[in-house]
Amino acid sequence: MTLPFDIARCRGVNINGDWREGCEDCLRRTDAGSPDRQAYITPPAIIVFECEYRLEPPCCQPQKPPPRSA
């Protein structure tokens, strides 16, 4: 899945080589942004239960349909 460029990205929070819970696989952090210009958000300073900006990766990749036989 690729996010559109109008969805803001996030740099995440990494402390001593460990990502904060939810940052490791968040699409805002892992998906590439626009090479020309991209909006970024600041990660929340405090997270109570989960990051309100987190975008979960899809649990499974869409499968390509099998080729049609002639």
PDB file of N, CA, C and O in Angstrom:
ATOM      1  N   MET A   1       0.840  -1.172   0.000  1.00  0.00           N
ATOM      2  CA  MET A   1       0.000   0.000   0.000  1.00  0.00           C
ATOM      3  C   MET A   1       0.883   1.232   0.000  1.00  0.00           C
ATOM      4  O   MET A   1       1.867   1.296   0.737  1.00  0.00           O
ATOM      5  N   THR A   2       0.542   2.197  -0.810  1.00  0.00           N
ATOM      6  CA  THR A   2       1.286   3.446  -0.853  1.00  0.00           C
ATOM      7  C   THR A   2       0.343   4.581  -0.479  1.00  0.00           C
ATOM      8  O   THR A   2      -0.755   4.699  -1.022  1.00  0.00           O
ATOM      9  N   LEU A   3       0.788   5.408   0.452  1.00  0.00           N
ATOM     10  CA  LEU A   3      -0.028   6.545   0.859  1.00  0.00           C
ATOM     11  C   LEU A   3       0.063   7.650  -0.183  1.00  0.00           C
ATOM     12  O   LEU A   3       1.127   7.848  -0.770  1.00  0.00           O
ATOM     13  N   PRO A   4      -1.020   8.373  -0.428  1.00  0.00           N
ATOM     14  CA  PRO A   4      -0.934   9.527  -1.313  1.00  0.00           C
ATOM     15  C   PRO A   4      -0.051  10.599  -0.670  1.00  0.00           C
ATOM     16  O   PRO A   4       0.110  10.634   0.550  1.00  0.00           O
ATOM     17  N   PHE A   5       0.509  11.459  -1.496  1.00  0.00           N
ATOM     18  CA  PHE A   5       1.430  12.470  -0.979  1.00  0.00           C
ATOM     19  C   PHE A   5       0.744  13.518  -0.108  1.00  0.00           C
ATOM     20  O   PHE A   5       1.424  14.223   0.637  1.00  0.00           O
ATOM     21  N   ASP A   6      -0.596  13.645  -0.178  1.00  0.00           N
ATOM     22  CA  ASP A   6      -1.264  14.647   0.655  1.00  0.00           C
ATOM     23  C   ASP A   6      -1.526  14.159   2.084  1.00  0.00           C
ATOM     24  O   ASP A   6      -2.099  14.892   2.890  1.00  0.00           O
ATOM     25  N   ILE A   7      -1.112  12.932   2.400  1.00  0.00           N
ATOM     26  CA  ILE A   7      -1.171  12.431   3.779  1.00  0.00           C
ATOM     27  C   ILE A   7       0.166  12.756   4.438  1.00  0.00           C
ATOM     28  O   ILE A   7       1.225  12.342   3.968  1.00  0.00           O
ATOM     29  N   ALA A   8       0.093  13.510   5.545  1.00  0.00           N
ATOM     30  CA  ALA A   8       1.321  13.928   6.225  1.00  0.00           C
ATOM     31  C   ALA A   8       2.092  12.720   6.746  1.00  0.00           C
ATOM     32  O   ALA A   8       1.503  11.734   7.187  1.00  0.00           O
ATOM     33  N   ARG A   9       3.407  12.814   6.687  1.00  0.00           N
ATOM     34  CA  ARG A   9       4.290  11.777   7.208  1.00  0.00           C
ATOM     35  C   ARG A   9       4.755  12.171   8.608  1.00  0.00           C
ATOM     36  O   ARG A   9       4.536  13.300   9.047  1.00  0.00           O
ATOM     37  N   CYS A  10       5.389  11.246   9.295  1.00  0.00           N
ATOM     38  CA  CYS A  10       5.886  11.463  10.646  1.00  0.00           C
ATOM     39  C   CYS A  10       7.259  10.807  10.762  1.00  0.00           C
ATOM     40  O   CYS A  10       7.490   9.745  10.185  1.00  0.00           O
ATOM     41  N   ARG A  11       8.152  11.423  11.492  1.00  0.00           N
ATOM     42  CA  ARG A  11       9.481  10.857  11.659  1.00  0.00           C
ATOM     43  C   ARG A  11       9.519   9.822  12.795  1.00  0.00           C
ATOM     44  O   ARG A  11      10.507   9.102  12.944  1.00  0.00           O
ATOM     45  N   GLY A  12       8.453   9.748  13.589  1.00  0.00           N
ATOM     46  CA  GLY A  12       8.396   8.787  14.677  1.00  0.00           C
ATOM     47  C   GLY A  12       9.278   9.207  15.847  1.00  0.00           C
ATOM     48  O   GLY A  12       9.930  10.251  15.810  1.00  0.00           O
ATOM     49  N   VAL A  13       9.285   8.384  16.876  1.00  0.00           N
ATOM     50  CA  VAL A  13      10.097   8.636  18.061  1.00  0.00           C
ATOM     51  C   VAL A  13      10.974   7.416  18.286  1.00  0.00           C
ATOM     52  O   VAL A  13      10.482   6.307  18.495  1.00  0.00           O
ATOM     53  N   ASN A  14      12.288   7.640  18.238  1.00  0.00           N
ATOM     54  CA  ASN A  14      13.265   6.577  18.428  1.00  0.00           C
ATOM     55  C   ASN A  14      14.139   6.960  19.611  1.00  0.00           C
ATOM     56  O   ASN A  14      14.828   7.980  19.579  1.00  0.00           O
ATOM     57  N   ILE A  15      14.107   6.142  20.653  1.00  0.00           N
ATOM     58  CA  ILE A  15      14.900   6.416  21.854  1.00  0.00           C
ATOM     59  C   ILE A  15      15.885   5.276  22.042  1.00  0.00           C
ATOM     60  O   ILE A  15      15.488   4.130  22.252  1.00  0.00           O
ATOM     61  N   ASN A  16      17.169   5.595  21.965  1.00  0.00           N
ATOM     62  CA  ASN A  16      18.235   4.603  22.134  1.00  0.00           C
ATOM     63  C   ASN A  16      18.080   3.409  21.204  1.00  0.00           C
ATOM     64  O   ASN A  16      18.337   2.273  21.602  1.00  0.00           O
ATOM     65  N   GLY A  17      17.664   3.657  19.976  1.00  0.00           N
ATOM     66  CA  GLY A  17      17.537   2.594  18.991  1.00  0.00           C
ATOM     67  C   GLY A  17      16.230   1.822  19.029  1.00  0.00           C
ATOM     68  O   GLY A  17      16.030   0.904  18.233  1.00  0.00           O
ATOM     69  N   ASP A  18      15.336   2.181  19.945  1.00  0.00           N
ATOM     70  CA  ASP A  18      14.039   1.510  20.048  1.00  0.00           C
ATOM     71  C   ASP A  18      12.934   2.477  19.653  1.00  0.00           C
ATOM     72  O   ASP A  18      12.883   3.608  20.136  1.00  0.00           O
ATOM     73  N   TRP A  19      12.050   2.023  18.770  1.00  0.00           N
ATOM     74  CA  TRP A  19      10.914   2.844  18.362  1.00  0.00           C
ATOM     75  C   TRP A  19       9.860   2.814  19.452  1.00  0.00           C
ATOM     76  O   TRP A  19       9.648   1.793  20.107  1.00  0.00           O
ATOM     77  N   ARG A  20       9.206   3.944  19.637  1.00  0.00           N
ATOM     78  CA  ARG A  20       8.083   3.996  20.571  1.00  0.00           C
ATOM     79  C   ARG A  20       6.982   3.086  20.035  1.00  0.00           C
ATOM     80  O   ARG A  20       6.873   2.892  18.824  1.00  0.00           O
ATOM     81  N   GLU A  21       6.166   2.529  20.926  1.00  0.00           N
ATOM     82  CA  GLU A  21       5.125   1.589  20.520  1.00  0.00           C
ATOM     83  C   GLU A  21       4.234   2.209  19.446  1.00  0.00           C
ATOM     84  O   GLU A  21       3.689   3.299  19.618  1.00  0.00           O
ATOM     85  N   GLY A  22       4.101   1.490  18.340  1.00  0.00           N
ATOM     86  CA  GLY A  22       3.292   1.960  17.223  1.00  0.00           C
ATOM     87  C   GLY A  22       4.099   2.638  16.131  1.00  0.00           C
ATOM     88  O   GLY A  22       3.647   2.704  14.988  1.00  0.00           O
ATOM     89  N   CYS A  23       5.288   3.145  16.457  1.00  0.00           N
ATOM     90  CA  CYS A  23       6.107   3.841  15.453  1.00  0.00           C
ATOM     91  C   CYS A  23       6.809   2.872  14.499  1.00  0.00           C
ATOM     92  O   CYS A  23       7.060   3.203  13.341  1.00  0.00           O
ATOM     93  N   GLU A  24       7.118   1.688  14.991  1.00  0.00           N
ATOM     94  CA  GLU A  24       7.939   0.752  14.225  1.00  0.00           C
ATOM     95  C   GLU A  24       7.364   0.448  12.848  1.00  0.00           C
ATOM     96  O   GLU A  24       8.103   0.412  11.864  1.00  0.00           O
ATOM     97  N   ASP A  25       6.049   0.228  12.767  1.00  0.00           N
ATOM     98  CA  ASP A  25       5.470  -0.141  11.477  1.00  0.00           C
ATOM     99  C   ASP A  25       4.413   0.847  10.979  1.00  0.00           C
ATOM    100  O   ASP A  25       3.649   0.529  10.068  1.00  0.00           O
ATOM    101  N   CYS A  26       4.365   2.040  11.570  1.00  0.00           N
ATOM    102  CA  CYS A  26       3.383   3.045  11.162  1.00  0.00           C
ATOM    103  C   CYS A  26       3.659   3.500   9.722  1.00  0.00           C
ATOM    104  O   CYS A  26       4.794   3.820   9.369  1.00  0.00           O
ATOM    105  N   LEU A  27       2.613   3.523   8.907  1.00  0.00           N
ATOM    106  CA  LEU A  27       2.786   3.916   7.506  1.00  0.00           C
ATOM    107  C   LEU A  27       3.201   5.372   7.352  1.00  0.00           C
ATOM    108  O   LEU A  27       3.848   5.722   6.365  1.00  0.00           O
ATOM    109  N   ARG A  28       2.843   6.232   8.310  1.00  0.00           N
ATOM    110  CA  ARG A  28       3.283   7.631   8.228  1.00  0.00           C
ATOM    111  C   ARG A  28       4.809   7.727   8.284  1.00  0.00           C
ATOM    112  O   ARG A  28       5.399   8.637   7.701  1.00  0.00           O
ATOM    113  N   ARG A  29       5.445   6.785   8.990  1.00  0.00           N
ATOM    114  CA  ARG A  29       6.899   6.811   9.110  1.00  0.00           C
ATOM    115  C   ARG A  29       7.580   5.989   8.020  1.00  0.00           C
ATOM    116  O   ARG A  29       8.615   6.399   7.496  1.00  0.00           O
ATOM    117  N   THR A  30       7.012   4.833   7.674  1.00  0.00           N
ATOM    118  CA  THR A  30       7.711   3.904   6.794  1.00  0.00           C
ATOM    119  C   THR A  30       7.480   4.149   5.304  1.00  0.00           C
ATOM    120  O   THR A  30       8.317   3.769   4.485  1.00  0.00           O
ATOM    121  N   ASP A  31       6.360   4.777   4.937  1.00  0.00           N
ATOM    122  CA  ASP A  31       6.061   4.983   3.519  1.00  0.00           C
ATOM    123  C   ASP A  31       6.812   6.206   2.996  1.00  0.00           C
ATOM    124  O   ASP A  31       6.930   7.216   3.690  1.00  0.00           O
ATOM    125  N   ALA A  32       7.304   6.108   1.800  1.00  0.00           N
ATOM    126  CA  ALA A  32       8.059   7.217   1.205  1.00  0.00           C
ATOM    127  C   ALA A  32       7.137   8.396   0.927  1.00  0.00           C
ATOM    128  O   ALA A  32       5.974   8.228   0.559  1.00  0.00           O
ATOM    129  N   GLY A  33       7.674   9.572   1.108  1.00  0.00           N
ATOM    130  CA  GLY A  33       6.921  10.786   0.816  1.00  0.00           C
ATOM    131  C   GLY A  33       7.317  11.357  -0.531  1.00  0.00           C
ATOM    132  O   GLY A  33       8.091  10.750  -1.271  1.00  0.00           O
ATOM    133  N   SER A  34       6.790  12.513  -0.840  1.00  0.00           N
ATOM    134  CA  SER A  34       7.101  13.188  -2.096  1.00  0.00           C
ATOM    135  C   SER A  34       8.545  13.673  -2.074  1.00  0.00           C
ATOM    136  O   SER A  34       8.977  14.269  -1.087  1.00  0.00           O
ATOM    137  N   PRO A  35       9.296  13.429  -3.136  1.00  0.00           N
ATOM    138  CA  PRO A  35      10.681  13.891  -3.152  1.00  0.00           C
ATOM    139  C   PRO A  35      10.786  15.414  -3.221  1.00  0.00           C
ATOM    140  O   PRO A  35      11.787  15.982  -2.786  1.00  0.00           O
ATOM    141  N   ASP A  36       9.776  16.072  -3.755  1.00  0.00           N
ATOM    142  CA  ASP A  36       9.835  17.532  -3.892  1.00  0.00           C
ATOM    143  C   ASP A  36       9.455  18.243  -2.601  1.00  0.00           C
ATOM    144  O   ASP A  36      10.202  19.083  -2.101  1.00  0.00           O
ATOM    145  N   ARG A  37       8.307  17.904  -2.077  1.00  0.00           N
ATOM    146  CA  ARG A  37       7.881  18.486  -0.803  1.00  0.00           C
ATOM    147  C   ARG A  37       6.849  17.570  -0.175  1.00  0.00           C
ATOM    148  O   ARG A  37       5.989  17.001  -0.848  1.00  0.00           O
ATOM    149  N   GLN A  38       6.964  17.449   1.119  1.00  0.00           N
ATOM    150  CA  GLN A  38       6.073  16.560   1.853  1.00  0.00           C
ATOM    151  C   GLN A  38       5.761  17.193   3.201  1.00  0.00           C
ATOM    152  O   GLN A  38       6.662  17.699   3.871  1.00  0.00           O
ATOM    153  N   ALA A  39       4.504  17.170   3.603  1.00  0.00           N
ATOM    154  CA  ALA A  39       4.112  17.673   4.915  1.00  0.00           C
ATOM    155  C   ALA A  39       4.456  16.621   5.973  1.00  0.00           C
ATOM    156  O   ALA A  39       4.256  15.424   5.764  1.00  0.00           O
ATOM    157  N   TYR A  40       4.972  17.086   7.099  1.00  0.00           N
ATOM    158  CA  TYR A  40       5.294  16.208   8.220  1.00  0.00           C
ATOM    159  C   TYR A  40       4.571  16.696   9.465  1.00  0.00           C
ATOM    160  O   TYR A  40       4.411  17.900   9.666  1.00  0.00           O
ATOM    161  N   ILE A  41       4.136  15.758  10.301  1.00  0.00           N
ATOM    162  CA  ILE A  41       3.543  16.093  11.586  1.00  0.00           C
ATOM    163  C   ILE A  41       4.568  15.821  12.678  1.00  0.00           C
ATOM    164  O   ILE A  41       5.506  15.046  12.491  1.00  0.00           O
ATOM    165  N   THR A  42       4.377  16.461  13.803  1.00  0.00           N
ATOM    166  CA  THR A  42       5.215  16.201  14.970  1.00  0.00           C
ATOM    167  C   THR A  42       4.544  15.097  15.780  1.00  0.00           C
ATOM    168  O   THR A  42       3.351  15.189  16.072  1.00  0.00           O
ATOM    169  N   PRO A  43       5.287  14.055  16.148  1.00  0.00           N
ATOM    170  CA  PRO A  43       4.664  12.993  16.936  1.00  0.00           C
ATOM    171  C   PRO A  43       4.157  13.546  18.264  1.00  0.00           C
ATOM    172  O   PRO A  43       4.766  14.458  18.823  1.00  0.00           O
ATOM    173  N   PRO A  44       3.062  13.012  18.772  1.00  0.00           N
ATOM    174  CA  PRO A  44       2.552  13.479  20.062  1.00  0.00           C
ATOM    175  C   PRO A  44       3.595  13.278  21.164  1.00  0.00           C
ATOM    176  O   PRO A  44       4.316  12.280  21.180  1.00  0.00           O
ATOM    177  N   ALA A  45       3.659  14.235  22.074  1.00  0.00           N
ATOM    178  CA  ALA A  45       4.629  14.145  23.173  1.00  0.00           C
ATOM    179  C   ALA A  45       4.273  13.007  24.128  1.00  0.00           C
ATOM    180  O   ALA A  45       5.156  12.316  24.635  1.00  0.00           O
ATOM    181  N   ILE A  46       2.980  12.819  24.367  1.00  0.00           N
ATOM    182  CA  ILE A  46       2.517  11.780  25.289  1.00  0.00           C
ATOM    183  C   ILE A  46       1.467  10.946  24.581  1.00  0.00           C
ATOM    184  O   ILE A  46       0.565  11.482  23.937  1.00  0.00           O
ATOM    185  N   ILE A  47       1.587   9.634  24.702  1.00  0.00           N
ATOM    186  CA  ILE A  47       0.594   8.724  24.143  1.00  0.00           C
ATOM    187  C   ILE A  47      -0.026   7.950  25.294  1.00  0.00           C
ATOM    188  O   ILE A  47       0.685   7.299  26.060  1.00  0.00           O
ATOM    189  N   VAL A  48      -1.342   8.015  25.421  1.00  0.00           N
ATOM    190  CA  VAL A  48      -2.012   7.350  26.533  1.00  0.00           C
ATOM    191  C   VAL A  48      -2.259   5.878  26.213  1.00  0.00           C
ATOM    192  O   VAL A  48      -1.756   5.003  26.918  1.00  0.00           O
ATOM    193  N   PHE A  49      -3.022   5.595  25.168  1.00  0.00           N
ATOM    194  CA  PHE A  49      -3.281   4.199  24.795  1.00  0.00           C
ATOM    195  C   PHE A  49      -2.613   3.865  23.469  1.00  0.00           C
ATOM    196  O   PHE A  49      -1.891   2.873  23.368  1.00  0.00           O
ATOM    197  N   GLU A  50      -2.850   4.686  22.456  1.00  0.00           N
ATOM    198  CA  GLU A  50      -2.198   4.500  21.165  1.00  0.00           C
ATOM    199  C   GLU A  50      -2.123   5.856  20.462  1.00  0.00           C
ATOM    200  O   GLU A  50      -2.891   6.768  20.767  1.00  0.00           O
ATOM    201  N   CYS A  51      -1.211   5.972  19.539  1.00  0.00           N
ATOM    202  CA  CYS A  51      -1.029   7.230  18.824  1.00  0.00           C
ATOM    203  C   CYS A  51      -2.257   7.498  17.952  1.00  0.00           C
ATOM    204  O   CYS A  51      -2.681   6.646  17.172  1.00  0.00           O
ATOM    205  N   GLU A  52      -2.809   8.683  18.100  1.00  0.00           N
ATOM    206  CA  GLU A  52      -4.004   9.028  17.333  1.00  0.00           C
ATOM    207  C   GLU A  52      -3.710   9.219  15.849  1.00  0.00           C
ATOM    208  O   GLU A  52      -4.637   9.232  15.039  1.00  0.00           O
ATOM    209  N   TYR A  53      -2.444   9.367  15.478  1.00  0.00           N
ATOM    210  CA  TYR A  53      -2.071   9.580  14.086  1.00  0.00           C
ATOM    211  C   TYR A  53      -1.594   8.304  13.389  1.00  0.00           C
ATOM    212  O   TYR A  53      -1.320   8.315  12.189  1.00  0.00           O
ATOM    213  N   ARG A  54      -1.497   7.222  14.130  1.00  0.00           N
ATOM    214  CA  ARG A  54      -0.936   5.978  13.578  1.00  0.00           C
ATOM    215  C   ARG A  54      -1.779   5.436  12.431  1.00  0.00           C
ATOM    216  O   ARG A  54      -3.006   5.387  12.507  1.00  0.00           O
ATOM    217  N   LEU A  55      -1.099   5.034  11.378  1.00  0.00           N
ATOM    218  CA  LEU A  55      -1.740   4.367  10.257  1.00  0.00           C
ATOM    219  C   LEU A  55      -1.177   2.957  10.184  1.00  0.00           C
ATOM    220  O   LEU A  55      -0.010   2.756   9.848  1.00  0.00           O
ATOM    221  N   GLU A  56      -2.018   1.991  10.500  1.00  0.00           N
ATOM    222  CA  GLU A  56      -1.581   0.593  10.517  1.00  0.00           C
ATOM    223  C   GLU A  56      -1.312   0.080   9.118  1.00  0.00           C
ATOM    224  O   GLU A  56      -2.034   0.415   8.178  1.00  0.00           O
ATOM    225  N   PRO A  57      -0.272  -0.736   8.975  1.00  0.00           N
ATOM    226  CA  PRO A  57      -0.053  -1.371   7.677  1.00  0.00           C
ATOM    227  C   PRO A  57      -1.132  -2.421   7.447  1.00  0.00           C
ATOM    228  O   PRO A  57      -1.691  -2.958   8.404  1.00  0.00           O
ATOM    229  N   PRO A  58      -1.426  -2.714   6.188  1.00  0.00           N
ATOM    230  CA  PRO A  58      -2.425  -3.758   5.931  1.00  0.00           C
ATOM    231  C   PRO A  58      -1.935  -5.098   6.474  1.00  0.00           C
ATOM    232  O   PRO A  58      -0.742  -5.399   6.423  1.00  0.00           O
ATOM    233  N   CYS A  59      -2.860  -5.896   6.990  1.00  0.00           N
ATOM    234  CA  CYS A  59      -2.458  -7.177   7.593  1.00  0.00           C
ATOM    235  C   CYS A  59      -2.002  -8.177   6.538  1.00  0.00           C
ATOM    236  O   CYS A  59      -1.246  -9.099   6.843  1.00  0.00           O
ATOM    237  N   CYS A  60      -2.448  -8.003   5.321  1.00  0.00           N
ATOM    238  CA  CYS A  60      -1.989  -8.874   4.248  1.00  0.00           C
ATOM    239  C   CYS A  60      -1.987  -8.085   2.944  1.00  0.00           C
ATOM    240  O   CYS A  60      -2.838  -7.221   2.729  1.00  0.00           O
ATOM    241  N   GLN A  61      -1.055  -8.381   2.106  1.00  0.00           N
ATOM    242  CA  GLN A  61      -0.950  -7.697   0.824  1.00  0.00           C
ATOM    243  C   GLN A  61      -2.020  -8.218  -0.124  1.00  0.00           C
ATOM    244  O   GLN A  61      -2.305  -9.416  -0.139  1.00  0.00           O
ATOM    245  N   PRO A  62      -2.619  -7.323  -0.922  1.00  0.00           N
ATOM    246  CA  PRO A  62      -3.596  -7.823  -1.898  1.00  0.00           C
ATOM    247  C   PRO A  62      -2.934  -8.774  -2.880  1.00  0.00           C
ATOM    248  O   PRO A  62      -1.809  -8.551  -3.328  1.00  0.00           O
ATOM    249  N   GLN A  63      -3.637  -9.813  -3.196  1.00  0.00           N
ATOM    250  CA  GLN A  63      -3.082 -10.804  -4.112  1.00  0.00           C
ATOM    251  C   GLN A  63      -3.464 -10.459  -5.541  1.00  0.00           C
ATOM    252  O   GLN A  63      -4.568  -9.990  -5.815  1.00  0.00           O
ATOM    253  N   LYS A  64      -2.530 -10.701  -6.437  1.00  0.00           N
ATOM    254  CA  LYS A  64      -2.801 -10.498  -7.859  1.00  0.00           C
ATOM    255  C   LYS A  64      -3.655 -11.657  -8.356  1.00  0.00           C
ATOM    256  O   LYS A  64      -3.442 -12.805  -7.965  1.00  0.00           O
ATOM    257  N   PRO A  65      -4.612 -11.357  -9.212  1.00  0.00           N
ATOM    258  CA  PRO A  65      -5.421 -12.466  -9.746  1.00  0.00           C
ATOM    259  C   PRO A  65      -4.572 -13.372 -10.620  1.00  0.00           C
ATOM    260  O   PRO A  65      -3.623 -12.912 -11.256  1.00  0.00           O
ATOM    261  N   PRO A  66      -4.901 -14.648 -10.658  1.00  0.00           N
ATOM    262  CA  PRO A  66      -4.114 -15.566 -11.505  1.00  0.00           C
ATOM    263  C   PRO A  66      -4.306 -15.189 -12.978  1.00  0.00           C
ATOM    264  O   PRO A  66      -5.356 -14.669 -13.358  1.00  0.00           O
ATOM    265  N   PRO A  67      -3.296 -15.451 -13.798  1.00  0.00           N
ATOM    266  CA  PRO A  67      -3.419 -15.120 -15.218  1.00  0.00           C
ATOM    267  C   PRO A  67      -4.539 -15.930 -15.858  1.00  0.00           C
ATOM    268  O   PRO A  67      -4.766 -17.094 -15.528  1.00  0.00           O
ATOM    269  N   ARG A  68      -5.221 -15.279 -16.774  1.00  0.00           N
ATOM    270  CA  ARG A  68      -6.310 -15.953 -17.482  1.00  0.00           C
ATOM    271  C   ARG A  68      -5.749 -16.909 -18.516  1.00  0.00           C
ATOM    272  O   ARG A  68      -4.780 -16.612 -19.214  1.00  0.00           O
ATOM    273  N   SER A  69      -6.376 -18.047 -18.590  1.00  0.00           N
ATOM    274  CA  SER A  69      -5.945 -18.996 -19.602  1.00  0.00           C
ATOM    275  C   SER A  69      -6.750 -18.752 -20.897  1.00  0.00           C
ATOM    276  O   SER A  69      -7.921 -18.375 -20.858  1.00  0.00           O
ATOM    277  N   ALA A  70      -6.100 -18.974 -22.010  1.00  0.00           N
ATOM    278  CA  ALA A  70      -6.757 -18.704 -23.284  1.00  0.00           C
ATOM    279  C   ALA A  70      -7.764 -19.708 -23.672  1.00  0.00           C
ATOM    280  O   ALA A  70      -8.384 -19.585 -24.729  1.00  0.00           O
TER     281      ALA A  70
END
